[in-house]
Amino acid sequence: MVYTPKQYRMNHDEAVQMMKTSPFALLITVEEQRPLATHIPVEIREEEGKIYATGHIAYGNTQKKTLKNNRDVLLIFQGPHTDIQGAAKMSQNRNNTDYKSIVGELEKSNDQEENLVAEWLREQRKELFK
């Protein structure tokens, strides 16, 4: 439970509406008495009087193991917020040889999404693929 002073408390419908319209939350769990936190986008839905939040954290995020069979999870919603920033981590840190190899492997795939990633990567370093 989070302490919420009386003057700031929202009713159920207001809270659900705010979560649905501002679905970027801070996910907090605990591992061996150490708090872990990750900002994540979530989807909120209500079914049979219960609120469900579905989100995604990166495969390599160690916080994921704290979610299994855990009822003590805290989501903090920030409310409306004016700036969106994006990042594309797509092998920019790789040397040219590795980069070309990655593109080549993606292009061999039968998966259309992987082919699109290869196409995007080619565009980022056009000089390598002339």
Summary of the structure (lengths in Angstrom):
residues: 130
radius of gyration: 20.5
end to end distance: 58.5
largest distance: 64.8
contacts: 253
relative contact order: 0.13
helix: 37%
strand: 25%
